[in-house]
Amino acid sequence: MSAINTYIQNNFGRFTDELLELLRIPSVSADSKHNEDTARCAEAVKLALSKAGCSHVEICPTDGHPIVYAEKIIDPNLPTILTYGHYDVQPPDPLDLWTSGPFDPVIKDGKIYARGSCDDKGQVFMHVKALETMLATNSLPCNIKYMIEGEEEVGSSNLGTFLEKNKEKLKADIVLVSDTSMISMDTPSIETGLRGLAYMEVEVTGPNRDLHSGVYGGAVANPITILAQMIASLHDENNHITVKGFYDDVLNLTSQEREDLNKAPFSLEQYKKDLNVTEVWGEKGYTTLERTGVRPTLELNGIWGGYTGEGAKTVLPSKASAKISMRLVPHQNSIKIAELFTKHFESIAPPYIKVNVTELHGGEPVVTPTDGLAYRAAAMAIEEAFGKKPIPTRGGGSIPIVALFEKILGLKTVLMGFGLDSDNIHSPNEHYGLFNFQKGIETIPLFCKNFTKLNQTS
């Protein structure tokens, strides 16, 4: 057993306990009542990086939640890896579906159950403990910088400005991100692409006040009914999106690329069983792997209006609202899609209601190269840690900042995540396997070693 693996094994209990402490902080970036918690979490990340051995750590204020920056520079002539992650988490709602408190982490069946356990505190903490391990075993082969932000779950609206103002500070050779997933721990993989995002909120207004549904029902348009009709019309009978121009810039895969994508291990029956659904749903003519990785989507994320409290209230509401997200693929543009959606939604509104469309946030799709030194280093590291070559896959999620890394810093990104699609991220009972956590800590030093060697011999 290597010195690195021995150190990890001897200290893994402590690593886990320290992660549990971080998970107890309710750093929900979308909810202003948690602003103090989010700031407290940034301080906890700063302290963890400092204890791990970073020579410089600071909290950088933004117009929103702060960014934690840290670095360990051992030789300016060696390669530098910029590690990105986020300490903010999704809201835990609905709370009644959690089997334990979302911010009261518990370990059962070899998994840590808590909001943020996988997305992304657990994966960020792998990097913190990997640094500690490399320094403790005198095996850090390169320079490492860290940029851990607090607004990824709300669109990273201040991160672009931070990148522009700190180009010199953030100089590196590659960006390493662990905010993605693998096919399984038995079938390791590396995500080579992410979808973009256009996130909208719509509001439909009818009468100037809530009305008695008996006195006015049948004579005045009900905004909830109209909104439901408008939303239903956004897909046709083949589940294609009906927004005019939506598919104009979509990069379609070749027959060979589609064939290669569908070679990834996947059981449709197990997929349905895991979700407790009898059938899958989606764009006609595409497989589930294609629908979730290389095709754009439009999803309703939330809808509300009228009375939703206990008991009955016979009301015809004045307003109804919904949140709608669109996942984008190369070469779609989030700003263009937001404009097309706004124009379309306004055009399908009947004359007896008013519509307001607001863009909440967005980000661009990316495809990461598989022929560069960083991908090779990641593939070699995963093969050494897992005993199997990783399979390249496309991720269905979005990390808006990845496109900005290339645009502003001129840096490519390698997506070396250790989560699983079944980890319930963004859902009740989010969890992260202890095995995944440990494997990540083992693999990151191997990536650093391989990336350094490949750069020195290239």
C-alpha angles and dihedrals in degrees: 000000000000122000088248094054092045091053092048092049093048093048103032094104090056091045089055094047090052091050090052089056090053091049091056090069109091096218096172104165095191095059117069092204086071096053092109090048091051091051089048090052091053088055090050091052090048091052092047092052091047092051090047089062110267111157093212128029128168141165111232116204120223133179085270131019118348129258121228113220124187139160144188110198113184099164127001089214093062124084117274124219119202109207116203129193142133135242097196120097140204120264109273097227134166088051096181091067094060116099089207134015112292090226096035099078119209132183119224134151089008094301136107110230114205141104107276094018090124102010097078123307095072092050093044089051090055087065093048092052092042089058091048089050095049093048093045091052094040091240106119102132101183146015119283130198126187130208110180113176136194103215108058092111091055098045105278090257094167099041096081090058090048091053092050092051096044106042093130094048092049097048109140144139099243141000117235117202128184101184098106139076144248128226088246140315087262092049107039118198143175122224111231099183144026132202122241125235141226111184119192139178120208129195126193119196127193122162121015093251142014110284137206104263092216097049096041105019113118092021102064126047113254109227092212091055093046093046091050090052092048093049092047089055092059089084126047128215090282092049091250115147111254099205104124111249094009095127098036096105100031113133105227119209121237120246089257093050091050090049092050092048092054092053089078112110107268135152114201091194092053090046091055092043092051091052095038093233126136096214139013122240133209151098111344116248097030135093125237091256090052093045092053099041117024106020126078120242142194117211136179107231100180141351131192144163142129124020119340101160130108118300126002134317115172100216136151100209126226094217143025128187142187141185116226128187128194121199112211135205133203121320099016119113122218095216093050092046091049090053093047091049093049093050092047096047092049091048094055094049113111116236095250095068135052123230131206120186121192127187109222101183144318147187140193130258118248139196115202120213120255096194099063131098093254095056091046090050091050093047091050092048094050092046090052094046098042102027091235135087111251121244117230112237139172118243122225095209132080134240102179094193095065092074090048092054089064096038097048106022099028090231130140120220134223115206106212104166129164102198127107129229086238093060092098095235111182087014137088115282096026109184143177126206119243087220090056091048092051094044090053092053089050095047101047094066088050090054091050091049094047095044091051093048094047091050092049094050099039 
